[in-house]
């Protein structure tokens, strides 16, 4: 029997009951009902581990992970075999190369094992980790590069330990590609890797997770350790196993599936003239940006659903369906089997699309925006039918793989108030609570239906009319799409329209986690949900550019010198090749607390804490309570890891964690937990985005990046303090979903300098956010204007601190003359908001000196 399964294993539970492995299908979560882990192929028969919603112990009494998964793309189970089409060695991912300061994980000498009667000290090739290239740990970022051996010290919850896994994050050097079946452990399913001990004479390899010996069918027989370097999995901690084939039912080969997958625009026709003009501009630019092979469909919705026909070239022509109920089978057959063309490649229909957009007219009735009839649910149902096409009724129960992910992009200017999935115009309707509950369930089911057919629904909202996010969000979430709010249908909306259609998405995603027996995974936050034993469908996701936040603990005191972690991300890429990306990490264990604290990665730790905190902040009132938990964290870290001042009750915050408290202060007062955002819809969208966001975007959403414009068009990066608001300068503040450009009053007085500084700042803002999705809004304003409050509220108010503390934390002040410093000081309006140092001292903790 071959040692290599022909199909990627999608959900191992080790046959050794003590061995830990957690498979996580990359899918959306409603609050998980009773679930169980996916059963693997017969090759590795596992006991099924039941994960009950209200129980945290398995049958043998050991804890099992509680997967707290926020909104995100849908579930995945076992991938089917891929099709033979071109693929990239580094699969396309929705997010661009990330510029992160994260360093590569440390490595040390190879571990030694003895396994029962096996003596691995003779004829053994130790791990080949001396050859690990730098920067290859970018897919997995740990909150610390060492693990404490003592359980009591390691499991201090205020600091915590964990990792951020970004499955599709691109790096400068992509993973090595292997086009053969992997060698996997017979006992636990782990992959052979760079840290395995190998018996050179027999080719047997020892699993780093369960320590069992496995055969390699003679492949790993070698004369020396160096001979094994020809195997990528034994010379690199990260590899991609890529398989292609033509065994998928319903597969239609295409030259580039991303280009051919249809995009259907579902457009709100209840817009006033100013909003419609902006939307038309964005739509014209959007179709001009599409590749010529992209098939486009256009649907309008109000009280009725209008499906535009591309057959008519001289005039905008549409077939109209009623919006008060779901389309009947007969009406859909009449539409799909008729003579109309509702999906057409751009090279044949660009002019027709432009004429359709030009023909749109503003809403004419005298009805308030929120009360206009919009049958959004019916329109999406029709869009699903258009994408599936005439043969949809012949393939009931079969998920067709036409290549790539189809997309429905909804352009909404108000709530869904007509037809299925709608709620009444007025919250005072006597039956509103029941109708809202019914609408939520209907929308979620529609999203799941889209998801079953590999169709993503993105909802891009704009304008001043509340869209009732809680009703629309289940549709986007269950399908694997996103919901984004915009101020208007202008620039940011147009950019997001283009980026939404251009995002490539893998499918059939599954994340497998395996750790040394000493480590317990306690929580997973991200765009996924547990795999289910009773489901056999294949699913898609759009989570490759997003991240999973894993919280971990140690089960007991660790005796070994290293602990191991293996992450296997299985998905089908946009070229329909099955990819298993395997990342193996080894971390040293230490007794020294100071040695552990020095290895802590402040930014990763802050993002993990923020995701755990935001998961609980389901509304504004809970978010206010969560601020208090940030305070308690700071106090507890100071108490457990800091030193007490002599003859004082104050504790010094550990100097090794100098960045962490400032990052958490930004989190506490910023838009995620603070009072900057006024409307609950905005908070809900921001929270959902953050919980699934990549590390780089998450970090920016927690703590803004501040860059000051200098002579010659250069920029100086400074701490995000209000001391940066110097009247003769321009400042760019990148806060993830918003980028602000602040122009000082003195600079504005000089028109020439002001114009060049503004142009340089805009260029920088566009470069910083070139590949970011959703594209942030970029706002520019002058010192003293009403809009400047957006900028000021996101900066730490340090102007009240004594001069020595200001200089220590904002060294740029030392370059100012005494006159400039006096002018700066006099420009501030005093508020009650505490500075960072005042906040720390109020918690009876002495702030650490800046690093």
C-alpha positions, -999 to 999 in steps of 0.1 A, spaced: 0 0 0 14 34 -9 25 56 19 10 86 1 -28 90 -1 -40 99 -36 -64 125 -22 -54 151 4 -65 141 39 -89 167 51 -95 161 87 -72 139 108 -81 131 144 -51 111 156 -56 75 165 -35 83 196 -61 99 219 -34 121 234 -23 135 201 -37 169 192 -48 179 157 -75 204 147 -89 207 112 -107 239 105 -127 243 73 -124 279 61 -160 289 63 -185 313 78 -198 309 113 -231 312 127 -228 304 163 -217 268 160 -243 241 167 -232 207 178 -204 199 154 -178 173 148 -145 171 130 -144 158 95 -138 121 91 -106 114 71 -102 88 44 -100 52 56 -62 53 54 -60 70 88 -91 57 107 -97 82 136 -120 82 165 -145 110 159 -141 138 184 -174 154 191 -172 192 198 -204 202 217 -213 239 219 -217 239 257 -191 214 267 -153 218 267 -141 182 275 -137 152 253 -146 117 263 -112 111 279 -114 143 299 -89 164 279 -101 198 268 -110 203 232 -107 236 213 -137 260 213 -137 275 179 -151 310 182 -154 320 145 -167 353 134 -183 361 101 -164 350 71 -164 328 40 -182 294 40 -174 259 51 -151 235 34 -148 198 33 -126 175 13 -113 188 -20 -121 169 -51 -94 161 -76 -81 191 -96 -82 197 -133 -54 198 -157 -49 235 -164 -20 260 -160 -12 270 -125 13 293 -109 40 280 -87 29 306 -61 -9 305 -62 -26 338 -68 -40 353 -36 -64 381 -30 -39 402 -12 -6 416 -25 28 412 -10 27 424 25 53 447 39 56 435 74 83 439 100 77 403 111 110 385 113 117 348 106 113 324 134 145 313 152 159 278 148 184 259 167 202 225 167 182 195 157 161 177 184 169 142 195 143 116 199 141 81 211 109 62 203 105 30 222 128 4 208 141 26 180 175 39 185 177 70 162 212 80 173 228 57 147 224 61 110 202 92 115 201 123 95 191 150 119 167 178 108 180 198 79 170 231 94 203 248 90 192 256 54 160 275 63 158 306 41 151 339 59 115 352 58 98 319 51 77 321 83 56 349 69 26 327 66 26 320 103 34 348 129 37 337 165 32 361 194 65 348 208 95 330 193 100 309 225 77 290 247 79 289 285 84 255 300 65 262 332 27 259 327 18 284 353 40 311 337 32 302 301 -6 303 306 -10 338 320 -42 348 301 -35 386 301 -6 382 277 -15 349 262 3 329 235 -8 322 199 -3 326 162 -17 344 132 -20 321 101 -24 339 68 -29 311 42 -25 331 10 -1 358 21 25 364 -6 62 366 2 91 377 -19 101 341 -24 72 318 -28 70 282 -15 88 255 -34 63 235 -54 61 197 -53 40 178 -79 37 145 -62 18 130 -32 32 140 2 47 116 27 24 116 57 25 100 91 6 68 94 -4 77 130 -14 114 131 -14 125 94 15 150 98 36 158 68 73 149 65 93 181 70 126 197 75 128 188 112 122 151 108 149 126 118 156 102 90 172 67 90 195 71 60 198 33 55 161 25 53 146 59 44 123 58 74 114 92 89 103 101 124 72 123 128 79 154 149 44 156 161 38 120 174 74 107 172 63 75 153 85 60 125 71 60 90 82 44 57 91 65 27 89 37 1 126 40 -1 126 76 -14 145 90 16 173 64 14 206 83 11 243 81 17 245 114 36 224 142 50 233 164 21 218 140 -4 184 147 12 185 184 2 170 175 -31 137 170 -14 120 204 -10 100 192 21 133 183 38 151 215 30 124 241 35 99 247 64 72 256 38 62 238 6 32 236 -17 20 202 -29 2 208 -62 -19 182 -80 -37 186 -113 -61 163 -130 -94 162 -150 -115 141 -126 -139 168 -115 -176 164 -126 -188 193 -146 -154 208 -151 -150 231 -181 -113 239 -189 -106 276 -195 -74 295 -202 -78 317 -172 -107 309 -149 -105 343 -132 -111 360 -165 -141 338 -176 -160 336 -143 -190 358 -146 -196 390 -127 -232 402 -122 -239 437 -110 -271 441 -90 -278 478 -89 -302 498 -67 -324 519 -90 -339 540 -61 -311 566 -60 -314 604 -61 -297 622 -89 -264 632 -70 -258 596 -59 -268 582 -93 -243 605 -111 -214 592 -89 -226 556 -94 -227 560 -131 -191 573 -132 -180 544 -110 -198 519 -132 -184 533 -165 -148 531 -150 -155 496 -137 -165 481 -171 -135 498 -187 -112 480 -162 -126 445 -168 -106 420 -189 -121 414 -223 -130 378 -215 -150 386 -183 -187 379 -187 -208 406 -173 -245 407 -163 -265 438 -153 -296 437 -131 -315 466 -116 -339 463 -87 -366 485 -71 -402 473 -69 -393 450 -99 -362 432 -112 -349 443 -146 -325 419 -163 -306 437 -191 -303 420 -225 -270 424 -243 -285 413 -276 -299 448 -282 -270 470 -292 -288 502 -301 -310 506 -271 -309 495 -234 -334 467 -232 -344 446 -201 -368 418 -192 -388 427 -160 -398 403 -132 -420 411 -102 -400 418 -70 -427 410 -44 -419 373 -44 -392 348 -54 -391 342 -92 -412 312 -102 -397 283 -121 -418 291 -152 -406 328 -152 -370 317 -149 -374 292 -177 -389 318 -199 -360 340 -192 -332 315 -195 -345 296 -225 -355 327 -244 -335 346 -270 -320 372 -246 -283 373 -238 -278 382 -201 -242 373 -196 -218 386 -223 -180 388 -226 -168 424 -223 -150 423 -257 -185 419 -273 -206 441 -251 -186 470 -237 -205 496 -257 -238 480 -247 -228 481 -210 -219 518 -213 -253 526 -229 -271 507 -202 -254 528 -174 -260 560 -193 -297 552 -195 -302 549 -157 -325 576 -143 -329 589 -108 -358 580 -85 -388 601 -93 -414 596 -65 -415 618 -35 -407 590 -10 -380 592 17 -349 571 9 -354 546 37 -390 540 27 -385 532 -10 -393 497 -21 -362 477 -28 -364 440 -37 -327 432 -32 -334 395 -22 -354 387 -54 -327 405 -75 -300 383 -61 -321 352 -66 -324 361 -103 -287 368 -105 -280 333 -92 -302 318 -118 -285 338 -146 -251 326 -135 -262 289 -133 -278 292 -167 -303 270 -185 -288 237 -174 -293 245 -137 -324 224 -134 -305 194 -148 -278 195 -121 -298 196 -89 -275 186 -60 -244 189 -81 -220 217 -76 -208 227 -110 -171 238 -113 -172 261 -143 -138 275 -134 -131 303 -108 -155 319 -85 -185 337 -99 -194 370 -83 -225 390 -76 -217 426 -67 -247 444 -51 -246 482 -53 -270 493 -26 -282 527 -15 -307 516 11 -323 487 30 -341 457 15 -378 466 22 -397 447 -5 -402 410 -13 -385 380 3 -358 387 29 -371 422 35 -381 442 66 -407 469 70 -398 505 63 -405 515 99 -390 500 130 -424 507 147 -442 481 126 -461 459 151 -446 427 136 -411 440 130 -392 416 154 -407 385 138 -402 399 102 -366 407 110 -359 372 123 -375 357 92 -355 380 69 -322 371 87 -328 334 81 -339 339 45 -309 360 37 -286 334 53 -301 306 33 -298 326 1 -261 331 9 -256 294 15 -273 286 -18 -249 310 -35 -220 294 -17 -232 259 -27 -229 270 -64 -195 286 -59 -209 322 -62 -197 350 -39 -220 379 -31 -203 412 -22 -225 440 -10 -211 475 -15 -233 501 2 -231 539 -2 -249 570 7 -265 585 38 -295 561 41 -289 533 67 -289 500 49 -297 479 80 -264 459 80 -277 431 103 -302 421 76 -278 422 46 -247 409 64 -258 372 66 -262 371 28 -226 383 22 -211 363 51 -227 329 42 -217 332 5 -181 341 14 -183 377 3 -180 410 22 -202 439 30 -186 474 28 -200 508 37 -190 540 18 -199 576 23 -209 579 -14 -207 562 -47 -176 581 -57 -139 573 -57 -135 548 -29 -167 529 -40 -154 528 -76 -120 514 -65 -137 487 -43 -160 478 -72 -129 471 -93 -110 453 -65 -140 432 -56 -142 418 -91 -105 413 -94 -99 394 -62 -90 359 -69 -103 333 -45 -93 297 -38 -120 271 -30 -125 240 -10 -105 254 17 -94 235 48 -70 244 75 -54 216 95 -35 223 127 -11 199 144 9 206 174 32 188 198 13 170 225 23 198 251 3 224 232 -35 229 234 -53 252 209 -81 269 229 -97 292 204 -97 300 166 -109 334 153 -112 339 116 -132 333 84 -140 296 90 -160 271 110 -154 235 121 -158 208 96 -188 185 99 -189 148 97 -222 146 79 -215 169 50 -200 157 18 -203 188 -4 -173 207 -15 -171 244 -7 -153 275 -17 -139 304 3 -125 338 -2 -103 337 29 -69 333 15 -59 369 21 -74 369 55 -60 354 87 -68 330 115 -60 340 151 -51 309 172 -50 311 210 -29 284 226 -20 271 261 4 245 274 -12 213 289 15 209 315 51 217 323 72 211 291 102 188 294 114 189 258 137 215 243 114 223 214 77 223 205 65 218 169 36 233 150 24 222 115 -2 241 95 -16 225 63 -38 248 42 -56 228 15 -75 246 -12 -81 246 -50 -65 276 -66 -80 298 -94 -65 275 -120 -84 245 -105 -52 228 -91 -54 213 -56 -28 229 -34 -17 217 1 5 245 16 24 230 45 42 252 70 62 236 99 75 257 127 98 247 156 100 269 187 126 265 215 113 262 251 129 282 279 128 284 317 138 321 318 108 345 319 130 374 307 142 352 278 106 345 269 95 382 271 124 392 249 111 369 222 75 383 224 65 400 191 45 430 204 26 437 172 15 401 168 6 398 205 -15 431 202 -34 419 172 -42 385 189 -54 403 220 -75 427 198 -92 398 179 -100 380 211 -114 412 226 -134 422 195 -150 388 192 -169 395 224 -177 432 215 -209 424 196 -224 458 202 -214 492 214 -223 487 251 -202 455 252 -174 474 235 -174 499 263 -170 470 288 -142 456 267 -122 487 273 -121 478 310 -107 444 301 -78 461 283 -71 480 315 -71 448 335 -47 432 310 -22 460 314 -24 457 352 -21 419 352 9 419 329 26 445 351 18 424 381 28 390 367 58 400 346 69 434 358 89 445 389 75 465 418 90 498 426 107 500 461 84 514 488 56 518 463 25 500 451 34 507 415 46 480 392 69 487 362 56 473 330 81 449 316 107 467 295 108 438 270 72 446 260 77 484 254 54 486 223 25 465 236 8 489 260 8 517 234 -7 495 208 -35 485 233 -41 521 242 -47 528 205 -71 499 204 -89 511 235 -96 546 222 -97 539 184 -127 531 162 -128 494 172 -136 500 208 -138 537 213 -164 563 205 -150 576 172 -177 559 151 -212 569 157 -235 545 139 -239 508 149 -239 498 112 -204 511 108 -192 495 140 -206 461 129 -190 462 95 -157 473 110 -157 446 136 -165 419 111 -138 431 88 -112 432 116 -120 397 129 -111 382 95 -85 407 83 -49 398 75 -22 407 100 -10 438 81 -45 453 78 -54 443 114 -23 460 128 -32 492 109 -68 491 122 -55 488 158 -28 514 156 -24 541 129 8 548 111 19 584 111 41 599 84 52 635 82 60 652 49 95 666 45 112 688 20 119 671 -13 89 649 -11 102 625 15 84 613 46 95 607 82 76 581 102 67 593 137 47 580 166 9 586 162 9 615 188 -9 648 185 26 664 187 28 657 150 3 684 143 29 711 135 14 740 115 42 741 89 39 705 79 16 679 62 9 646 79 -5 613 66 -22 590 90 -30 554 78 -56 538 100 -64 508 79 -99 515 66 -93 553 65 -63 574 54 -62 610 66 -41 639 52 -37 668 75 -24 702 63 -10 727 88 -23 763 87 11 778 79 16 753 51 -18 761 37 -10 798 36 17 791 10 -3 778 -20 27 764 -39 41 744 -10 6 733 1 -2 720 -34 30 700 -38 28 686 -2 -8 675 -8 1 659 -41 29 640 -24 7 629 5 -20 617 -19 6 597 -39 19 581 -7 -16 573 5 -24 556 -28 8 536 -27 3 525 9 -32 512 0 -27 501 -36 -38 465 -30 -58 469 2 -94 456 2 -117 472 11 -100 503 -3 -99 529 24 -114 563 20 -87 590 17 -97 623 33 -77 656 32 -84 686 53 -68 717 68 -59 724 104 -88 738 123 -115 725 100 -144 705 113 -133 674 95 -99 676 113 -116 660 143 -114 626 125 -76 630 125 -72 644 160 -93 618 176 -70 590 164 -38 605 178 -26 599 213 -30 632 232 5 638 245 4 676 246 -4 676 284 27 654 293 58 671 308 85 680 282 109 653 292 82 626 286 72 642 253 108 642 241 114 606 252 83 593 233 84 618 204 121 626 198 113 648 167 104 676 192 141 681 199 146 694 163 121 723 169 132 757 181 118 770 213 96 794 193 82 765 173 75 744 205 57 774 221 36 778 190 28 741 190 19 740 226 -5 770 222 -23 754 193 -38 726 214 -73 727 227 -74 709 261 -97 679 266 -102 654 294 -88 625 274 -58 611 293 -24 608 276 -8 573 273 14 580 304 -15 593 324 -36 562 315 -8 538 325 -3 556 359 -40 555 366 -37 517 364 -9 518 390 16 508 363 48 527 353 49 529 315 80 513 299 106 535 283 103 535 245 126 511 227 
